[in-house]
Amino acid sequence: MRTIDDRIVHELNTTIPTASFVGKVDPGQTCKELYESLMDAHTKRERIIKNCISQTSAVVKTLKEEREKAHEDAALLKQLRKEQTKLKLMQSELNVEEVVNDRSWKVFNERCRIHYKPPKSQ
């Protein structure tokens, strides 16, 4: 799901023309389309990660409640630890997502700032 972020430099280099080729391509339209693609990809990934966090949090909560009833159940404790680890990984993935998004926006702004002004929502 991060293909657009992984390839943003290549995408910009191949679609945004240098000064000598400006007449052959509309950089404003290209930057606008790239902006919309980035926004869409970032929104989708964030929503999916948060959904996974929510679902895993619910499982952890349920397992904690079961654990309070059955203190000696080693299998239950093992499952709880496994789900807690999964939850921590997903939460750290949100931090990774923020870093990836920041990098993509930085590259986008460096190359597209003179061709396209995004709406103020970003």
Secondary structure, DSSP 8 states (H G I E B T S, - for coil): --HHHHTHHHHHHHHS--GGGGGGS-HHHHHHHHHHHHHHHHHHHHHHHHHHHHHHHHHHHHHHHHHHH-TT-HHHHHHHHHHHHHHHHHHHHHHHHHHHHHHHHHHHHHHHTTT----TT-
